[in-house]
């Protein structure tokens, strides 16, 4: 989080015993960027994915 200067962090979890508030305190996010941290179990163990919103995608003109 620090390396990417993520200050606003939303934490989503599925199927894991994690306290998002406690994790946020441990990560100490600071900065101007925003991201979502997705925590999920996999057959290999728990995984974390950091996601950021994309800007509006350009669409090709119709016709």
N, C-alpha and C positions, 0 to 999 in steps of 0.2 A: 504494500500500500504506500509506504513512504517513497519507494523508488518511482512510482507512478504519480505521486502527489495526490493521492485519492483522499479527500476529506469527507465526502458524503458517501457513506457505505451502507447499502441495504444488504442484509444477510438473509438468504433463503435456505432452508434445510428440509430435507426429505429423508425420513427413516434413520436419522442419527440423533443421539442424545447429546445435543450441543445447546448451550445457552447463548443465543445471539448477543445479548447485552454483555456478557462476560467476555466473549470472543472479541467484540468491538473494543472493549477496554484494553485487552491484551495487544491488539493490532495498532492501537493509537492512531487512527486515521487523521491526517492533517494535509491540507492543501485545497486547491480549488476544483479539482476534478471529482467526478462522481462515478460510481460503479456499483454493480450488484455482485455479491459473492454467493455462488450457488454451491452448497455442500450436499453431496449425495453418496450413498454407498454403491460400490461396484464389487464384482467378484474378487478383484485384486485388493480391495480395501477402500477406505473413504477417499474421495477425490474432491478437490475444490476447483471451481471454474470462475474466473473473474470476467464479468461481462460489462460492456459499456454500450450505451445507446449509439446507434448510427444516425448520422444526419439524414435528411430526406434524400431518398434515392431518386436519381433522375430516371424518368421513364421515357422511352423512345416515343416520338410522335405517332399518333394513330393515322393510318391511311397511307 
